[in-house]
């Protein structure tokens, strides 16, 4: 049976960008400077700056009062008004639920009160997302997409006062926003962005197609990334615009459906000759990617916040179910194989909440640069959230695989464990896939090395520049490398304040973090010395480096949170126990990752991949039927008028 003939993988209108050009675009969008200290950046450099996170930063009394007051209202609303089973069944959030959230002020949680918002801190915004996301993850996604990456956040950071006065009151009370970057043939490589914004007098004219526009089906306002052509008087480049969703020429061509988050209002949006006032441009031309990445510095914290909520629910269900389900004469929780899973869920939930709260409070204080911490929180939260949900399904057994509706139909408690697993799976892809997060964090982690030695491995740099870089590198490493040999992690009484009388000893874990931080930095240096310019191709190695850093950050946050709870007499003894359990589990994972830095199948994997792509193993594919349908792998996104019905449905 012959395969159908596909359309070209890359559509003709998509810009042809070389690998080097793509890297240059991504590099230009990065924040180049480090004006504030960063705990995670120092951790990757072998410097364990515990003083940057301990004592644990705390919210002000007023921030706590306003946050707790809103959480109380939101909880009552979630319990009384949100029917998660209905949303799952109908694949849509009822309009009355969204209108109820509007009345609560939930659309303006992060918007300043002077523009009509609630002005919650990042800490309480995240707690609210965890709460509403536990009622239904699609609602959490709607609120997060609206405020974490939608129009309010880039306006808050980069908008003019006129733009804030014009749009923020609407966004705080009534209007839903969406963020439009991804295209059918453009994912994590924005250099190939095809949507254009052509200057025309005091307007720009937008043409193009955007894919996976979360909230796009119901949105009132859009933040759109489009390429402005370079011309006289126009710098050009990828640029951000606020666009009215009901503008002439905008068509929502499809509401997408997914394995999870069935209430998600995610669509395909086409722009055809859409006129946008120049006054709606956010920042200068060419600043769009920098705006997007800066927005995500704190925006990424929303996903792990909802993973914290998922972990708490997993723990509750695991506890209640495992206490009543008996096998071989005792509750399943008392069997070691199941008990280990419960311990993992409890310890990981504690650590993940520690990571999110610490990073969020640091964002609120604005004393530290948290771009790496937020990225690590997103990476770690999305991965661990999926693992916890998977373990809950396993603990529940056949009932974990059964839908809540089916359970209820035969008279049992409707526990949507399988739904949670489906709903959480997208978090490993949303807002930067795990693979992209590895590369993004790795780039920041080696920034100090590239700052002093980057010219040595840059093929475009002249010999004079390489010589200067060599001298600078020699001086830097002469000072830095000796500090990676010994440190306070080898002194038995270091961090003794984390071993108070009557509590678990957490000081030993912090000493381990300090030693491992130096080992991590040494490993990175050895790799750069070995591979030099080829380092960026060693994605397996870089991913493991980042994963080690994520575990060390989580261990640090868990210990600091436990000590904070002890000092405030808030379940301190139990917190120390959970932190100790988590750190012991994490240390096993760290040791395995260190081993896999140098003992792995990366080279062999590349050979196998080459064989797969060349067709060497097509014989292995025989004996099955391909159940997928016909059609191109990537839909045609050629600009032009739509041929489809507009399914945009603003909620009034």
Buried (B, 14 or more C-beta within 10 A) or exposed (E): EEEEEEEEEEBEBBEEBEEEEBBEBBEBBBEEEBEEEBBBBBBBBBBBBBEBBBEBBBBEEEBBEBBEEBBEEBBEBBEEBBBBBBBBBEBBBBEEBBEBBBEBBBBBBBBBEEBBBBBBBBBBBBBBBBBBBBBBBBBBBBBBBBBBBBBBBBBBBBBEEEBBEBBBBBBBBBBBBBBBBBBBBBBBBBBBBBBBBBBEEEBBBBBBBBBBBBBBBBBBBBBBBBBBEEEEEBEBBBBBBBBBBEEEBBBBBBBBEBEBBBBBBBBBBBBBBBBBEBEBBBBBBBBBBBBBBBBBBBBBBBBBBBBBBBBBBBBEBBEEBBEEBEEEEEBBBBEEEBBEBBBBBBBBBBBBBBBBBBBBBBBBBEEBBBBBBBBBBBBBBBBBBBBBBBBBBBBBBEBBEBBBEEBEEEEEEBBBBBBBBBBBBBBBBBBBBBEBBBBBBBBBBBBBBBBBBBBBBBEEBEEEBBEBBBEBBEEBBEEBEEEBEEBBBEEEEBBEEBBBEEBBEBBBBBBBBBBBBBBBBBBBBEBBEEBEEEBBEBBBBBBBBBBBBBBBBBBBBBBBBBBBBBEEEEEBBBBBBBBBBBBBBBBEBBEEBBEBBEEEEEEEEEEEEEEEEEEEEEEEEEEEEEEEEEEBEBBBBEBEEBEEEEBBEEBE
